[in-house]
Amino acid sequence: MKKRFCATNLLSFLEKATREADKGRPLDIVYLDFAKAFDKVPHRQLLKKMESFGIEREDIEWTREWLRERKNRVVIKGKKSGWRAVLSGVPQGSILGPLLFVVYINDLEDCGVHGQLISLFADDIKVIQAVETEEVAKNFQKTLDRLWQLTVTWEMGFNVEKCHVMHVGRGNRREEKGRSKRWEEQG
């Protein structure tokens, strides 16, 4: 978006988090990062999602052709591998690549994340949840578990080393885990 940058996204998210913390609410803030997101989008599933969202057939076919017959190879110290078909990923540096990635993860709300404050920027997700009771915290963990399962279905996955949980605010449970153990076990 014109005149929108990573810093704009961060400042907007910080404003939301600060507003909630100023109300005296204990918050869990979860930072998630898709692993090699733009490289992993499976073409077949992307095209199916586009169809399920009601995108016109001509646009889907145009996208199929744009992604079709892409090939790449690796060059190390002048030695070249053979050309291989690219079956996943959206071209980075293109205008359409990030849009196709967003289309691919558009059903994020299917796991229930829409109830929390959420911020997306490219392959990064930030989620804030007020956790005033243990029940809310458990439900939030279930939402995160569903999100994890959705990424498995999407054939994506998270870069667990870049995923973190912060417990902030007065009265927070302060179970400082850094990263969710459950995610570490699954990752």
KEVODREN-694937 format. One record per residue (C-alpha): x, y, z; residue in one letter. Coordinates in steps of 0.2 Angstrom, whole numbers, always signed. Layout:
{r {X,Y,Z},'A'}
...
***
This chain:
{r {+0,+0,+0},'M'}
{r {+6,+17,-4},'K'}
{r {+15,+26,+10},'K'}
{r {+13,+11,+21},'R'}
{r {+29,+3,+27},'F'}
{r {+35,-10,+40},'C'}
{r {+37,+4,+53},'A'}
{r {+19,+9,+50},'T'}
{r {+13,-8,+54},'N'}
{r {+24,-9,+69},'L'}
{r {+18,+8,+76},'L'}
{r {+0,+4,+73},'S'}
{r {+2,-13,+82},'F'}
{r {+11,-4,+96},'L'}
{r {-3,+9,+98},'E'}
{r {-16,-5,+99},'K'}
{r {-5,-15,+112},'A'}
{r {-2,+1,+122},'T'}
{r {-20,+6,+122},'R'}
{r {-25,-12,+129},'E'}
{r {-11,-11,+142},'A'}
{r {-16,+6,+148},'D'}
{r {-33,-1,+152},'K'}
{r {-24,-12,+165},'G'}
{r {-27,-28,+155},'R'}
{r {-15,-42,+156},'P'}
{r {-10,-46,+138},'L'}
{r {-1,-60,+129},'D'}
{r {+7,-54,+113},'I'}
{r {+12,-68,+100},'V'}
{r {+24,-65,+86},'Y'}
{r {+24,-77,+72},'L'}
{r {+34,-79,+57},'D'}
{r {+31,-90,+42},'F'}
{r {+46,-100,+37},'A'}
{r {+51,-96,+19},'K'}
{r {+34,-91,+16},'A'}
{r {+35,-84,-2},'F'}
{r {+45,-100,-7},'D'}
{r {+32,-112,+0},'K'}
{r {+15,-107,-7},'V'}
{r {+10,-123,-16},'P'}
{r {+3,-118,-33},'H'}
{r {-10,-131,-34},'R'}
{r {-18,-126,-17},'Q'}
{r {-16,-107,-21},'L'}
{r {-26,-109,-37},'L'}
{r {-40,-120,-27},'K'}
{r {-41,-106,-14},'K'}
{r {-43,-93,-28},'M'}
{r {-57,-103,-35},'E'}
{r {-66,-105,-18},'S'}
{r {-65,-86,-15},'F'}
{r {-75,-83,-31},'G'}
{r {-60,-76,-41},'I'}
{r {-65,-76,-59},'E'}
{r {-60,-91,-70},'R'}
{r {-50,-80,-82},'E'}
{r {-39,-73,-68},'D'}
{r {-36,-90,-61},'I'}
{r {-30,-96,-78},'E'}
{r {-19,-81,-80},'W'}
{r {-11,-84,-63},'T'}
{r {-9,-103,-67},'R'}
{r {+0,-98,-83},'E'}
{r {+11,-85,-74},'W'}
{r {+16,-98,-62},'L'}
{r {+18,-112,-74},'R'}
{r {+34,-119,-81},'E'}
{r {+45,-109,-69},'R'}
{r {+62,-116,-67},'K'}
{r {+77,-113,-57},'N'}
{r {+94,-119,-53},'R'}
{r {+108,-117,-41},'V'}
{r {+125,-110,-45},'V'}
{r {+139,-112,-33},'I'}
{r {+157,-107,-37},'K'}
{r {+153,-107,-55},'G'}
{r {+146,-125,-55},'K'}
{r {+128,-126,-61},'K'}
{r {+115,-138,-56},'S'}
{r {+102,-144,-68},'G'}
{r {+86,-134,-71},'W'}
{r {+71,-140,-60},'R'}
{r {+53,-136,-61},'A'}
{r {+46,-124,-47},'V'}
{r {+30,-131,-40},'L'}
{r {+28,-119,-26},'S'}
{r {+32,-101,-21},'G'}
{r {+27,-85,-28},'V'}
{r {+40,-74,-36},'P'}
{r {+48,-62,-23},'Q'}
{r {+51,-44,-30},'G'}
{r {+36,-45,-41},'S'}
{r {+20,-35,-38},'I'}
{r {+9,-50,-39},'L'}
{r {+19,-62,-27},'G'}
{r {+14,-53,-10},'P'}
{r {-4,-52,-16},'L'}
{r {-5,-71,-20},'L'}
{r {+3,-74,-3},'F'}
{r {-10,-64,+6},'V'}
{r {-24,-73,-4},'V'}
{r {-16,-90,+1},'Y'}
{r {-17,-86,+20},'I'}
{r {-33,-76,+19},'N'}
{r {-43,-90,+28},'D'}
{r {-33,-86,+44},'L'}
{r {-49,-82,+52},'E'}
{r {-54,-100,+50},'D'}
{r {-44,-104,+66},'C'}
{r {-53,-91,+76},'G'}
{r {-39,-78,+76},'V'}
{r {-52,-64,+71},'H'}
{r {-57,-62,+90},'G'}
{r {-40,-55,+94},'Q'}
{r {-31,-40,+89},'L'}
{r {-21,-46,+74},'I'}
{r {-8,-37,+63},'S'}
{r {-1,-45,+47},'L'}
{r {+14,-38,+37},'F'}
{r {+20,-49,+23},'A'}
{r {+25,-66,+32},'D'}
{r {+24,-59,+49},'D'}
{r {+9,-60,+61},'I'}
{r {+7,-52,+77},'K'}
{r {-8,-56,+89},'V'}
{r {-13,-48,+105},'I'}
{r {-25,-56,+117},'Q'}
{r {-31,-49,+134},'A'}
{r {-29,-64,+146},'V'}
{r {-39,-58,+161},'E'}
{r {-44,-76,+166},'T'}
{r {-35,-93,+165},'E'}
{r {-50,-99,+154},'E'}
{r {-46,-85,+141},'V'}
{r {-28,-90,+141},'A'}
{r {-33,-108,+138},'K'}
{r {-44,-103,+124},'N'}
{r {-31,-92,+116},'F'}
{r {-19,-107,+117},'Q'}
{r {-32,-117,+108},'K'}
{r {-33,-104,+94},'T'}
{r {-14,-104,+92},'L'}
{r {-15,-123,+91},'D'}
{r {-28,-122,+77},'R'}
{r {-17,-109,+68},'L'}
{r {-3,-121,+69},'W'}
{r {-13,-135,+62},'Q'}
{r {-20,-124,+48},'L'}
{r {-2,-120,+43},'T'}
{r {+2,-139,+42},'V'}
{r {-13,-140,+31},'T'}
{r {-7,-125,+20},'W'}
{r {+10,-134,+19},'E'}
{r {+18,-118,+26},'M'}
{r {+24,-119,+44},'G'}
{r {+32,-106,+55},'F'}
{r {+50,-102,+58},'N'}
{r {+50,-107,+77},'V'}
{r {+66,-98,+81},'E'}
{r {+57,-81,+76},'K'}
{r {+41,-85,+85},'C'}
{r {+39,-78,+103},'H'}
{r {+26,-75,+116},'V'}
{r {+27,-60,+128},'M'}
{r {+16,-59,+144},'H'}
{r {+14,-40,+148},'V'}
{r {+3,-29,+159},'G'}
{r {-3,-29,+177},'R'}
{r {-9,-45,+184},'G'}
{r {-2,-56,+170},'N'}
{r {+1,-74,+173},'R'}
{r {+19,-71,+169},'R'}
{r {+23,-89,+164},'E'}
{r {+38,-83,+155},'E'}
{r {+40,-97,+142},'K'}
{r {+48,-87,+128},'G'}
{r {+41,-98,+115},'R'}
{r {+26,-109,+117},'S'}
{r {+32,-127,+122},'K'}
{r {+19,-135,+112},'R'}
{r {+25,-126,+96},'W'}
{r {+43,-131,+100},'E'}
{r {+38,-149,+101},'E'}
{r {+28,-148,+85},'Q'}
{r {+41,-138,+76},'G'}
***
